[in-house]
């Protein structure tokens, strides 16, 4: 449960500035996220909007956190002066102030003098590009045609001076989103072999949704003759609709099964039946969940089709398995950013919002109509999916988690946030925008899936979504795990590697443990190499405790070790800094990301041990400061492992402290908690009790049944 002070009764008009100052002085950053929008609503009712706009401008000029709250209120003030202030803030010295002003202008009337600055911001990359794109696109839709023409003209002017390919690609994305006024230039760019491939791909993507014989002829020519972007053209032209908006693919005919048609989305790579890229980059626990959940849903007689949408390359999207409602389970691929010169970064996806939206539309068209789109995460994929679903009239089910509120709460509880550090956090993790995305979907989604927690409906009230929606259906649906997969892994964990096809993860692990340490059990952790997962925290605890190093080997499973992303490199750097010598590093094995079958075998073998490899009686550790649920922790419990998990969040609802595991507070000694966990390994009946608890409450089949009940109202509106 969030620990912010409960929101007070609605404030009276005229108190907005005083309330914002008081909230800023409280240094309660969770409360700022929860209450500042309520104060912004009050700003819309202020009896003197011109004076309020001036006062809010003074607050915004102060910078830091109070500026962000002031900008939010400025966005609601119904007076032209508020527009002028927001436009002036586009050139503020604080980048975060500029970014928030760009965001808030999207819901205002078009302001001509802001257009050149917003176009410049659209070429910056990351979420700055996204905010500027969305504002200009909205203005082109709601304003007179002259606004759209002005935007197109200025974009063309900028393209003359921009030579960096990433900047040019972003401007082309903007040009394609504004309308048809720039189509001639898009055609020229698409066919220009001297142009960078990323720029041409952006042009092709925009043209692919145009229904124009002239454009079709040019794209068909490029598909047949241009090896550099031919595959991009094929992708752009697939799954198109005719002028009447009908599905064009014959595979969209309905089957006789007559059940629910479900789509689920997460922008993770390698989202196939094996989760072949599990633990690498952004392919983490949610991706693993969706693979297992898709299979469990498709096995049900009341489900006709499950479409699982993930991220991949253009080649994956064109040549991979076809998305089709003629089979119970299929996968769809959204391709974006593959040619991006700036490479992979945590913020990369935001700037590709137009391409992500196009990719989602394409997959949905090819797979056939769906009754519900289930969205999770507060990320670019969820934003894009919600926009596509809204335009197509597809009901949304949203899994509501207090993210990023929980990150802020965790840091705040540890005393690690002040105005400066919160501003830095918002600048990198975009907590303000993502919090508003969660809150909006919590209010607007047709169905809400809630995580098990104390008073889940009260939690909706904290997000401003607990009242006023009599038609909204919400249910607590616990996430689940594939217990059958774990059972198969346990049966095979002792199989000789020579009897298994291909590589064997257990044999590889045994070979990498020094002979002098093969009598020790394993301390295992599975997850992405992302700061929020705490892998570096685990390594630091193990490396800094001689007794713990002498007690166990540490195995970290996750990350792309061959080609790490910038985020993964940062975590790997922290891991390296935990050791004072190579000798201290002995016993640490980094296995990188692994398919889900490998993960299951590792869990089972950590329990039983392996001859000439390691001893049985290992422990599983989750190093995150807070887990919203903790699927990997559940899998470890079901496999028979003692677990160490954060006391904040989901694990506290199912880990029996002192029996099935140890719950550790964010500011407590993780190494000591691990040592205590090893003391529970031989506790009588522990493994059986934990296994029974998981089977009764957290199987993937139980989760699928709960979601089908939640989805059923969507059948009535299809």
C-alpha positions as CSV (number, residue, x, y, z in Angstrom):
1,X,0.0,0.0,0.0
2,X,1.3,3.4,-0.8
3,X,2.2,5.5,2.2
4,X,1.3,8.9,1.0
5,X,-0.9,11.1,3.1
6,X,-4.5,10.5,2.0
7,X,-5.8,13.2,-0.4
8,X,-7.6,16.0,1.4
9,X,-11.1,17.2,0.4
10,X,-11.2,19.1,-2.8
11,X,-9.6,22.5,-2.4
12,X,-11.4,25.8,-3.0
13,X,-10.6,27.8,-6.1
14,X,-7.9,30.3,-5.4
15,X,-5.9,28.0,-3.1
16,X,-4.0,26.3,-5.9
17,X,-0.7,28.0,-5.4
18,X,-0.8,27.7,-1.6
19,X,-1.6,24.0,-1.9
20,X,1.2,23.4,-4.3
21,X,3.7,25.2,-2.1
22,X,2.6,23.2,0.9
23,X,2.8,20.0,-1.0
24,X,6.3,20.9,-2.2
25,X,7.4,21.7,1.4
26,X,6.2,18.3,2.6
27,X,8.9,16.5,0.6
28,X,6.4,13.6,0.3
29,X,7.0,12.6,-3.3
30,X,4.4,9.9,-3.5
31,X,1.8,12.4,-2.3
32,X,3.0,14.8,-5.0
33,X,2.3,12.2,-7.7
34,X,-1.1,11.3,-6.2
35,X,-2.4,14.8,-5.3
36,X,-0.9,17.3,-7.8
37,X,-3.4,16.3,-10.5
38,X,-6.3,16.9,-8.0
39,X,-4.9,20.4,-7.4
40,X,-4.6,20.8,-11.2
41,X,-8.3,20.0,-11.4
42,X,-9.0,22.8,-9.0
43,X,-7.0,25.2,-11.2
44,X,-9.6,24.7,-14.0
45,X,-12.2,26.2,-11.6
46,X,-10.3,29.2,-10.4
47,X,-12.3,32.4,-10.5
48,X,-9.4,34.5,-11.7
49,X,-7.5,32.3,-14.3
50,X,-5.3,35.1,-15.6
51,X,-3.9,35.9,-12.1
52,X,-3.5,32.2,-11.3
53,X,-1.6,31.7,-14.6
54,X,0.8,34.4,-13.5
55,X,1.3,33.0,-10.1
56,X,1.9,29.5,-11.5
57,X,4.5,31.0,-13.9
58,X,6.4,32.3,-10.9
59,X,6.3,28.8,-9.4
60,X,7.5,27.2,-12.6
61,X,10.4,29.6,-12.8
62,X,11.7,28.3,-9.5
63,X,12.5,25.0,-11.2
64,X,12.8,21.6,-9.6
65,X,9.7,19.6,-8.3
66,X,7.4,22.6,-7.6
67,X,7.8,23.6,-11.3
68,X,6.5,20.2,-12.4
69,X,3.4,20.6,-10.3
70,X,2.9,24.2,-11.4
71,X,3.1,23.1,-15.1
72,X,0.5,20.4,-14.5
73,X,-1.9,23.0,-13.1
74,X,-1.1,25.5,-15.9
75,X,-2.2,22.8,-18.3
76,X,-5.7,23.1,-16.8
77,X,-6.1,26.9,-16.5
78,X,-8.7,28.0,-19.1
79,X,-7.0,31.2,-20.2
80,X,-4.8,32.2,-23.1
81,X,-2.2,33.5,-20.7
82,X,-1.6,29.9,-19.6
83,X,-0.8,29.0,-23.2
84,X,1.7,31.8,-23.4
85,X,3.4,30.7,-20.1
86,X,3.7,27.1,-21.3
87,X,5.1,28.2,-24.6
88,X,7.7,30.4,-22.8
89,X,8.7,27.4,-20.7
90,X,9.6,25.4,-23.8
91,X,12.9,27.4,-23.7
92,X,13.4,27.2,-19.9
93,X,17.0,26.4,-18.7
94,X,15.8,23.2,-17.0
95,X,15.4,20.4,-19.5
96,X,12.7,18.7,-17.4
97,X,10.7,21.9,-17.3
98,X,10.9,22.1,-21.1
99,X,9.8,18.5,-21.4
100,X,6.8,18.8,-19.1
101,X,5.7,22.0,-20.9
102,X,5.9,20.2,-24.3
103,X,3.8,17.4,-22.8
104,X,1.1,19.7,-21.3
105,X,0.6,21.7,-24.5
106,X,-0.8,18.6,-26.2
107,X,-4.2,19.3,-24.6
108,X,-4.2,23.0,-25.3
109,X,-5.3,24.9,-28.4
110,X,-2.7,25.3,-31.1
111,X,-0.2,28.1,-30.6
112,X,1.5,29.1,-33.8
113,X,4.6,30.5,-32.2
114,X,5.3,27.3,-30.4
115,X,5.4,25.2,-33.5
116,X,9.1,25.8,-34.5
117,X,10.3,25.0,-31.0
118,X,8.3,21.9,-30.8
119,X,9.6,20.7,-34.2
120,X,13.1,21.2,-32.9
121,X,12.2,19.2,-29.7
122,X,10.8,16.4,-31.9
123,X,14.3,15.7,-33.2
124,X,15.9,15.3,-29.7
125,X,15.2,11.6,-29.2
126,X,13.6,9.6,-26.4
127,X,10.6,10.9,-24.6
128,X,11.3,14.5,-25.7
129,X,10.5,13.4,-29.3
130,X,7.4,11.6,-28.2
131,X,5.9,14.6,-26.3
132,X,6.6,17.0,-29.1
133,X,5.2,14.6,-31.7
134,X,2.0,14.1,-29.8
135,X,1.5,17.8,-29.2
136,X,2.0,18.7,-32.9
137,X,-0.1,15.7,-34.1
138,X,-3.0,16.7,-31.8
139,X,-2.7,20.3,-33.0
140,X,-2.8,19.2,-36.6
141,X,-6.0,17.3,-35.9
142,X,-7.9,19.9,-33.9
143,X,-6.7,23.0,-35.6
144,X,-7.4,24.5,-39.0
145,X,-5.7,23.0,-42.0
146,X,-3.3,25.9,-42.0
147,X,-1.8,24.5,-38.8
148,X,-1.0,21.1,-40.4
149,X,0.4,22.8,-43.5
150,X,2.6,25.1,-41.3
151,X,4.0,22.1,-39.4
152,X,4.8,20.3,-42.7
153,X,6.5,23.3,-44.2
154,X,8.7,23.9,-41.1
155,X,9.6,20.1,-40.9
156,X,10.7,20.3,-44.5
157,X,12.8,23.4,-43.7
158,X,14.5,21.5,-40.8
159,X,15.2,18.5,-43.0
160,X,17.3,20.8,-45.2
161,X,19.6,21.6,-42.3
162,X,19.6,18.3,-40.4
163,X,22.3,15.8,-41.5
164,X,22.3,13.4,-38.5
165,X,20.3,10.3,-39.6
166,X,18.5,9.8,-36.2
167,X,17.3,13.4,-36.2
168,X,16.1,13.1,-39.8
169,X,14.3,9.9,-39.0
170,X,12.4,11.5,-36.1
171,X,11.3,14.4,-38.3
172,X,10.1,12.0,-41.0
173,X,8.1,10.2,-38.3
174,X,6.5,13.5,-37.5
175,X,5.8,14.3,-41.1
176,X,4.1,11.0,-41.6
177,X,1.9,11.5,-38.5
178,X,0.6,15.0,-39.5
179,X,-1.4,13.9,-42.6
180,X,-1.1,13.8,-46.3
181,X,0.5,17.2,-46.9
182,X,4.0,15.7,-46.9
183,X,3.4,12.6,-48.9
184,X,5.4,13.8,-52.0
185,X,8.5,14.3,-49.8
186,X,8.0,10.9,-48.1
187,X,8.0,9.3,-51.5
188,X,11.2,11.1,-52.5
189,X,12.9,10.1,-49.2
190,X,11.7,6.4,-49.5
191,X,13.2,6.1,-53.0
192,X,16.5,8.0,-52.2
193,X,19.3,5.4,-52.1
194,X,21.7,8.1,-50.8
195,X,19.5,8.6,-47.7
196,X,20.2,6.7,-44.5
197,X,18.2,3.5,-44.2
198,X,16.6,4.6,-40.9
199,X,15.2,7.7,-42.5
200,X,13.9,5.7,-45.5
201,X,12.3,3.2,-43.2
202,X,10.5,5.9,-41.4
203,X,9.1,7.2,-44.7
204,X,8.1,3.8,-45.8
205,X,6.3,3.1,-42.5
206,X,4.2,6.2,-42.9
207,X,3.4,5.6,-46.5
208,X,2.4,2.0,-45.8
209,X,-0.8,3.1,-44.3
210,X,-1.8,5.4,-47.1
211,X,-4.4,4.0,-49.5
212,X,-3.3,5.6,-52.8
213,X,-2.6,3.8,-56.1
214,X,0.3,6.1,-56.8
215,X,2.0,5.3,-53.5
216,X,1.2,1.6,-53.9
217,X,3.0,1.6,-57.3
218,X,6.1,3.2,-55.8
219,X,6.2,0.9,-52.8
220,X,5.8,-2.2,-54.9
221,X,8.7,-1.1,-57.1
222,X,10.9,-0.6,-54.0
223,X,9.9,-3.9,-52.6
224,X,11.0,-5.6,-55.8
225,X,14.2,-3.7,-56.5
226,X,15.6,-2.2,-53.3
227,X,17.5,-4.7,-51.2
228,X,18.3,-2.2,-48.4
229,X,14.6,-1.5,-47.5
230,X,12.7,-4.0,-49.6
231,X,11.8,-6.0,-46.5
232,X,10.6,-2.9,-44.7
233,X,8.3,-2.1,-47.6
234,X,6.8,-5.6,-47.5
235,X,6.2,-5.2,-43.8
236,X,4.7,-1.7,-44.2
237,X,2.2,-3.0,-46.9
238,X,1.1,-6.1,-45.0
239,X,-2.2,-6.1,-43.1
240,X,-3.6,-3.1,-44.8
241,X,-7.3,-2.3,-44.9
242,X,-9.5,-1.4,-47.8
243,X,-11.3,2.0,-48.1
244,X,-14.3,0.5,-46.1
245,X,-12.0,-0.4,-43.2
246,X,-12.6,-4.1,-43.6
247,X,-10.1,-6.8,-42.6
248,X,-8.3,-7.9,-45.8
249,X,-6.8,-11.1,-44.8
250,X,-8.9,-14.3,-45.4
251,X,-7.5,-15.8,-42.3
252,X,-9.7,-13.5,-40.3
253,X,-12.8,-15.6,-40.9
254,X,-14.3,-16.7,-37.6
255,X,-13.9,-20.2,-36.4
256,X,-16.7,-22.4,-35.0
257,X,-15.2,-22.2,-31.5
258,X,-17.1,-19.1,-30.6
259,X,-15.1,-18.1,-27.5
260,X,-13.2,-15.0,-26.5
261,X,-10.6,-13.5,-28.8
262,X,-7.8,-12.1,-26.6
263,X,-4.8,-10.0,-27.4
264,X,-2.0,-9.4,-24.9
265,X,1.0,-7.1,-25.4
266,X,4.4,-6.5,-24.0
267,X,7.3,-4.9,-25.9
268,X,9.8,-7.7,-25.2
269,X,12.0,-9.5,-27.7
270,X,11.8,-13.2,-28.5
271,X,8.2,-13.6,-27.4
272,X,7.9,-17.2,-28.7
273,X,6.9,-20.5,-27.1
274,X,10.4,-21.0,-25.7
275,X,11.0,-17.4,-24.6
276,X,14.4,-17.8,-26.4
277,X,15.6,-14.4,-25.3
278,X,14.4,-14.6,-21.7
279,X,16.3,-12.3,-19.3
280,X,18.0,-10.3,-22.1
281,X,17.3,-6.6,-22.4
282,X,13.7,-6.0,-21.7
283,X,12.5,-9.6,-21.9
284,X,11.8,-10.3,-18.3
285,X,9.2,-11.8,-16.0
286,X,6.2,-10.3,-17.7
287,X,7.3,-11.7,-21.0
288,X,7.6,-15.2,-19.4
289,X,4.2,-14.8,-17.9
290,X,2.5,-13.9,-21.2
291,X,4.0,-17.0,-22.9
292,X,2.7,-19.3,-20.2
293,X,-0.6,-17.4,-19.9
294,X,-1.2,-17.5,-23.7
295,X,-0.8,-21.3,-23.6
296,X,-3.1,-21.7,-20.6
297,X,-5.8,-19.4,-22.1
298,X,-5.6,-21.2,-25.5
299,X,-6.2,-24.5,-23.8
300,X,-9.6,-23.4,-22.6
301,X,-12.8,-24.2,-24.5
302,X,-14.3,-20.8,-23.9
303,X,-11.3,-19.0,-25.6
304,X,-11.2,-18.9,-29.4
305,X,-7.9,-17.2,-30.0
306,X,-5.0,-15.7,-28.0
307,X,-2.7,-13.3,-29.8
308,X,0.5,-12.5,-27.9
309,X,2.2,-9.4,-29.3
310,X,5.9,-8.7,-28.7
311,X,8.9,-7.0,-30.3
312,X,11.3,-8.3,-32.9
313,X,13.2,-7.4,-36.0
314,X,11.7,-6.6,-39.4
315,X,12.7,-10.1,-40.5
316,X,10.9,-11.6,-37.5
317,X,7.8,-9.6,-38.4
318,X,7.8,-10.6,-42.1
319,X,9.0,-14.2,-42.1
320,X,8.0,-15.3,-38.6
321,X,4.9,-17.4,-37.7
322,X,1.7,-15.8,-39.1
323,X,-0.7,-14.2,-36.7
324,X,-4.0,-16.0,-37.3
325,X,-7.3,-16.3,-35.6
326,X,-7.7,-19.7,-37.3
327,X,-5.5,-21.3,-34.6
328,X,-6.0,-21.0,-30.8
329,X,-2.6,-19.4,-30.1
330,X,-0.5,-17.1,-32.3
331,X,2.3,-14.6,-31.9
332,X,2.7,-11.2,-33.5
333,X,5.8,-9.0,-33.9
334,X,6.1,-5.3,-33.8
335,X,9.4,-4.0,-35.3
336,X,10.9,-0.6,-34.5
337,X,14.2,1.0,-33.9
338,X,16.1,-1.7,-35.6
339,X,18.1,0.7,-37.7
340,X,18.3,3.4,-35.0
341,X,21.9,4.7,-34.9
342,X,21.7,5.6,-31.2
343,X,21.3,1.9,-30.3
344,X,19.3,0.4,-27.4
345,X,18.5,2.5,-24.4
346,X,15.8,2.5,-21.7
347,X,14.2,5.6,-23.4
348,X,14.6,4.4,-27.0
349,X,11.0,3.0,-27.4
350,X,9.3,6.3,-26.6
351,X,10.5,8.1,-29.7
352,X,9.3,5.3,-31.9
353,X,5.7,5.6,-30.8
354,X,4.4,6.1,-34.4
355,X,6.1,2.9,-35.6
356,X,4.9,1.0,-32.5
357,X,1.3,2.1,-33.2
358,X,1.6,1.0,-36.8
359,X,3.0,-2.3,-35.8
360,X,0.2,-3.0,-33.4
361,X,-2.4,-2.1,-36.0
362,X,-0.7,-4.4,-38.5
363,X,-0.7,-7.4,-36.2
364,X,-4.3,-6.9,-35.1
365,X,-5.4,-6.6,-38.8
366,X,-3.6,-9.8,-39.7
367,X,-4.8,-11.8,-36.7
368,X,-8.4,-10.7,-37.0
369,X,-10.8,-8.9,-34.7
370,X,-10.2,-9.2,-30.9
371,X,-12.6,-8.8,-28.1
372,X,-10.2,-7.4,-25.6
373,X,-6.6,-6.1,-25.5
374,X,-4.8,-6.7,-22.2
375,X,-2.2,-4.1,-21.3
376,X,0.4,-4.2,-18.6
377,X,3.4,-1.9,-17.6
378,X,3.6,1.9,-17.7
379,X,5.7,2.0,-20.9
380,X,5.6,3.0,-24.6
381,X,3.9,-0.2,-25.6
382,X,1.0,0.3,-23.3
383,X,0.6,3.9,-24.4
384,X,0.7,2.8,-28.1
385,X,-1.7,-0.1,-27.4
386,X,-4.2,2.1,-25.6
387,X,-4.2,4.7,-28.5
388,X,-4.7,1.9,-31.1
389,X,-7.4,0.2,-29.1
390,X,-9.3,3.5,-28.5
391,X,-9.3,4.3,-32.3
392,X,-10.4,0.8,-33.2
393,X,-13.1,0.5,-30.4
394,X,-11.4,-2.4,-28.8
395,X,-12.1,-2.8,-25.0
396,X,-9.0,-2.6,-22.8
397,X,-8.2,-4.7,-19.7
398,X,-5.4,-3.1,-17.7
399,X,-3.4,-4.7,-15.0
400,X,-3.1,-1.9,-12.4
401,X,0.1,-1.7,-10.4
402,X,1.4,1.3,-8.5
403,X,4.3,1.7,-10.9
404,X,6.1,4.1,-10.9
405,X,4.6,5.1,-7.6
406,X,6.2,2.1,-5.9
407,X,9.7,3.0,-7.1
408,X,9.2,6.5,-5.6
409,X,7.9,5.1,-2.4
410,X,10.7,2.7,-2.0
411,X,13.4,5.4,-2.6
412,X,11.6,7.8,-0.3
413,X,11.3,5.3,2.5
414,X,15.1,4.8,2.4
415,X,15.7,8.5,2.6
416,X,17.2,8.7,-0.9
417,X,15.0,11.3,-2.4
418,X,15.1,15.1,-2.2
419,X,14.0,17.7,-4.8
420,X,17.2,17.3,-6.8
421,X,17.3,13.5,-6.8
422,X,13.5,13.3,-7.6
423,X,14.0,15.7,-10.5
424,X,16.8,13.4,-11.8
425,X,14.6,10.4,-11.3
426,X,11.8,12.0,-13.3
427,X,14.3,13.1,-16.0
428,X,15.5,9.5,-16.5
429,X,12.6,7.3,-15.5
430,X,9.7,9.7,-16.4
431,X,7.8,8.8,-13.3
432,X,5.4,11.8,-13.6
433,X,4.2,10.9,-17.1
434,X,4.1,7.2,-16.4
435,X,2.1,7.7,-13.2
436,X,-0.4,9.7,-15.2
437,X,-0.6,7.0,-17.8
438,X,-1.3,4.4,-15.1
439,X,-4.0,6.6,-13.5
440,X,-5.6,7.4,-16.9
441,X,-5.9,3.7,-17.8
442,X,-7.2,2.8,-14.3
443,X,-10.0,5.3,-14.9
444,X,-10.8,4.5,-18.6
445,X,-10.1,0.8,-19.1
446,X,-13.2,-1.5,-19.5
447,X,-11.8,-4.0,-17.0
448,X,-9.1,-3.8,-14.4
449,X,-7.0,-6.7,-13.1
450,X,-5.8,-5.9,-9.6
451,X,-2.8,-7.5,-7.8
452,X,-3.4,-9.2,-4.5
453,X,-2.8,-6.6,-1.8
454,X,-4.5,-5.1,1.2
455,X,-7.7,-3.2,0.2
456,X,-7.2,-3.3,-3.6
457,X,-10.3,-1.2,-4.3
458,X,-9.0,1.5,-1.9
459,X,-5.8,1.5,-3.9
460,X,-7.9,2.5,-7.0
461,X,-9.2,5.4,-5.0
462,X,-5.6,6.6,-4.4
463,X,-5.2,6.6,-8.1
464,X,-8.4,8.6,-8.6
465,X,-10.2,5.7,-10.2
466,X,-12.3,4.3,-7.3
467,X,-15.5,6.1,-8.0
468,X,-17.7,7.4,-10.8
469,X,-17.5,4.4,-13.0
470,X,-20.5,2.1,-12.4
471,X,-19.7,0.2,-15.5
472,X,-16.1,-0.5,-14.7
473,X,-15.4,-4.1,-13.7
474,X,-12.4,-4.8,-11.5
475,X,-11.2,-8.1,-10.0
476,X,-8.2,-9.3,-8.1
477,X,-6.4,-11.8,-10.3
478,X,-3.2,-13.2,-8.9
479,X,-0.4,-13.9,-11.5
480,X,0.4,-17.5,-12.0
481,X,3.3,-19.8,-13.0
482,X,3.5,-22.9,-15.1
483,X,3.9,-25.7,-12.5
484,X,3.9,-28.4,-15.2
485,X,7.0,-26.9,-16.7
486,X,8.8,-27.0,-13.4
487,X,7.7,-30.7,-12.9
488,X,9.1,-31.7,-16.3
489,X,12.3,-29.8,-15.4
490,X,12.6,-31.7,-12.1
491,X,12.3,-35.0,-14.0
492,X,15.0,-34.1,-16.4
493,X,17.4,-32.2,-14.1
494,X,19.5,-35.3,-13.5
495,X,19.6,-36.5,-17.1
496,X,23.1,-36.9,-18.5
497,X,24.0,-34.0,-20.8
498,X,24.8,-36.5,-23.5
499,X,21.2,-37.5,-23.6
500,X,20.0,-34.0,-24.3
501,X,19.9,-32.4,-27.8
502,X,22.0,-29.2,-28.2
503,X,23.6,-27.4,-25.4
504,X,22.9,-28.2,-21.7
505,X,22.8,-25.3,-19.2
506,X,23.5,-27.6,-16.3
507,X,26.6,-29.0,-17.9
508,X,27.8,-25.5,-18.8
509,X,27.3,-24.3,-15.2
510,X,29.1,-27.3,-13.7
511,X,32.1,-26.6,-16.0
512,X,32.3,-23.0,-14.9
513,X,32.3,-23.7,-11.2
514,X,35.9,-24.2,-9.9
515,X,36.7,-27.8,-8.8
516,X,37.5,-26.5,-5.3
517,X,34.0,-25.1,-4.9
518,X,31.9,-28.0,-6.3
519,X,31.0,-29.2,-2.9
520,X,29.0,-26.0,-2.2
521,X,25.3,-25.3,-2.9
522,X,24.1,-22.5,-5.2
523,X,22.7,-19.1,-4.5
524,X,20.6,-18.5,-7.5
525,X,18.9,-15.3,-8.9
526,X,17.0,-14.9,-12.2
527,X,16.1,-11.6,-13.8
528,X,17.0,-8.8,-16.1
529,X,20.2,-6.9,-15.6
530,X,18.3,-3.8,-14.7
531,X,18.9,-1.6,-11.6
532,X,15.4,-2.3,-10.4
533,X,16.1,-6.0,-10.2
534,X,19.0,-5.6,-7.8
535,X,21.5,-8.1,-9.3
536,X,24.4,-5.8,-8.4
537,X,23.0,-5.6,-4.9
538,X,23.1,-9.4,-4.6
539,X,26.6,-9.6,-5.9
540,X,27.8,-6.8,-3.5
541,X,26.3,-8.7,-0.5
542,X,27.9,-12.0,-1.5
543,X,31.3,-10.4,-2.5
544,X,31.5,-8.4,0.7
545,X,30.9,-11.3,3.1
546,X,33.7,-13.8,3.4
547,X,31.5,-16.3,5.3
548,X,28.8,-16.2,2.6
549,X,31.3,-16.7,-0.2
550,X,32.7,-19.7,1.6
551,X,29.2,-21.1,2.0
552,X,27.8,-21.0,-1.6
553,X,28.4,-20.3,-5.3
554,X,26.5,-17.3,-6.7
555,X,24.7,-17.9,-10.1
556,X,23.2,-14.9,-11.8
557,X,20.9,-15.7,-14.8
558,X,20.0,-12.7,-17.0
559,X,21.3,-10.1,-19.4
560,X,22.7,-10.2,-22.9
561,X,26.4,-10.8,-22.1
562,X,27.5,-10.9,-25.7
563,X,25.9,-7.7,-26.7
564,X,24.7,-5.9,-23.6
565,X,22.5,-2.8,-23.7
566,X,23.6,0.4,-22.1
567,X,21.5,-0.5,-19.0
568,X,23.0,-3.9,-18.8
569,X,26.5,-2.5,-19.2
570,X,25.9,-0.2,-16.2
571,X,24.8,-3.2,-14.0
572,X,27.7,-5.3,-15.2
573,X,30.0,-2.4,-14.2
574,X,28.5,-2.3,-10.7
575,X,29.1,-6.0,-10.5
576,X,32.7,-5.7,-11.4
577,X,33.2,-2.9,-8.8
578,X,32.0,-5.2,-6.1
579,X,35.2,-7.2,-6.2
580,X,38.6,-6.2,-4.9
581,X,40.4,-9.1,-6.7
582,X,39.9,-11.9,-9.1
583,X,40.3,-14.4,-6.2
584,X,37.2,-13.0,-4.5
585,X,35.3,-13.4,-7.8
586,X,35.8,-17.2,-7.8
587,X,32.4,-18.9,-7.4
588,X,30.4,-16.2,-9.3
589,X,28.9,-17.4,-12.5
590,X,27.0,-15.1,-14.9
591,X,25.0,-17.3,-17.2
592,X,23.2,-14.6,-19.2
593,X,19.6,-14.7,-20.3
594,X,18.2,-18.2,-20.9
595,X,15.0,-19.8,-22.3
596,X,12.4,-20.7,-19.8
597,X,13.1,-24.4,-20.0
598,X,16.7,-23.7,-18.9
599,X,15.4,-21.6,-16.0
600,X,13.2,-24.4,-14.9
601,X,16.0,-26.9,-15.0
602,X,18.3,-24.5,-13.0
603,X,15.7,-24.1,-10.3
604,X,15.2,-27.8,-9.9
605,X,18.9,-28.6,-9.9
606,X,19.6,-25.9,-7.3
607,X,17.4,-28.0,-5.0
608,X,18.8,-31.4,-5.8
609,X,22.4,-30.6,-6.6
610,X,24.5,-32.2,-9.4
611,X,27.2,-34.8,-9.2
612,X,30.6,-33.2,-9.8
613,X,28.9,-29.8,-10.2
614,X,27.5,-28.4,-6.9
615,X,25.7,-29.5,-3.8
616,X,22.0,-29.6,-3.2
617,X,20.2,-27.4,-0.7
618,X,20.5,-24.1,-2.5
619,X,18.7,-20.8,-2.0
620,X,16.9,-18.4,-4.4
621,X,17.4,-14.6,-3.9
622,X,15.5,-11.6,-5.3
623,X,17.6,-8.5,-4.8
624,X,14.9,-5.9,-5.8
625,X,14.1,-3.3,-3.2
626,X,10.4,-3.9,-4.1
627,X,8.6,-6.5,-6.2
628,X,5.0,-5.8,-7.3
629,X,4.4,-9.5,-7.4
630,X,7.5,-11.7,-8.0
631,X,6.8,-14.5,-10.5
632,X,10.4,-15.9,-10.2
633,X,10.1,-16.0,-6.5
634,X,6.9,-18.1,-6.9
635,X,8.6,-20.4,-9.3
636,X,11.5,-20.9,-6.8
637,X,9.0,-21.8,-4.1
638,X,7.2,-24.3,-6.3
639,X,10.5,-25.9,-7.2
640,X,11.3,-26.4,-3.5
641,X,13.7,-23.6,-2.8
642,X,14.0,-21.4,0.2
643,X,13.7,-17.8,-1.0
644,X,14.9,-14.4,0.0
645,X,12.6,-11.6,-1.2
646,X,11.8,-8.0,-0.5
647,X,9.3,-7.4,2.3
648,X,7.7,-4.6,0.3
649,X,5.2,-5.6,-2.4
650,X,3.9,-8.9,-3.6
651,X,6.2,-11.5,-1.9
652,X,5.0,-10.6,1.5
653,X,1.5,-11.9,0.6
654,X,2.8,-15.5,-0.1
655,X,6.2,-15.9,1.5
656,X,6.0,-17.3,5.1
657,X,8.8,-15.4,6.8
658,X,11.0,-17.9,8.8
659,X,9.5,-20.9,7.0
660,X,9.4,-20.8,3.2
661,X,11.8,-17.9,3.1
662,X,13.1,-14.6,4.5
663,X,11.5,-11.3,3.8
664,X,14.1,-8.5,4.0
665,X,13.4,-4.8,4.4
666,X,15.0,-2.4,1.8
667,X,17.4,-1.0,4.3
668,X,18.4,-4.2,6.0
669,X,21.4,-6.4,5.4
670,X,20.8,-8.6,2.4
671,X,23.8,-10.9,3.1
672,X,22.5,-11.6,6.6
673,X,19.0,-12.5,5.2
674,X,20.7,-14.9,2.7
675,X,22.6,-16.6,5.6
676,X,19.3,-17.0,7.5
677,X,17.7,-18.5,4.4
678,X,20.3,-21.3,4.2
679,X,19.3,-22.1,7.8
680,X,15.8,-22.9,6.6
681,X,16.7,-25.4,3.9
682,X,16.3,-28.5,6.1
683,X,13.1,-27.2,7.9
684,X,10.7,-30.1,8.1
685,X,7.8,-29.9,5.6
686,X,8.8,-26.5,4.3
687,X,9.1,-27.4,0.6
688,X,5.8,-29.4,0.6
689,X,3.9,-26.5,2.3
690,X,5.2,-23.9,-0.1
691,X,4.4,-26.2,-3.1
692,X,0.9,-26.7,-1.9
693,X,0.4,-23.0,-1.4
694,X,1.5,-22.2,-5.0
695,X,-0.6,-25.0,-6.5
696,X,-3.8,-23.8,-4.7
697,X,-3.4,-20.1,-5.4
698,X,-0.9,-19.3,-8.1
699,X,-1.0,-21.8,-11.0
700,X,-1.2,-20.3,-14.5
701,X,-4.5,-22.2,-15.0
702,X,-6.0,-20.4,-12.0
703,X,-4.9,-17.1,-13.4
704,X,-6.3,-17.9,-16.9
705,X,-9.7,-18.8,-15.3
706,X,-9.8,-15.5,-13.4
707,X,-9.0,-13.5,-16.4
708,X,-11.6,-15.2,-18.6
709,X,-14.3,-14.3,-16.0
710,X,-13.0,-10.7,-16.1
711,X,-12.9,-10.5,-19.9
712,X,-16.5,-11.9,-20.4
713,X,-18.3,-8.5,-20.6
714,X,-16.2,-7.8,-23.7
715,X,-18.1,-10.5,-25.6
716,X,-21.3,-8.4,-25.4
717,X,-19.8,-5.5,-27.3
718,X,-18.0,-7.2,-30.1
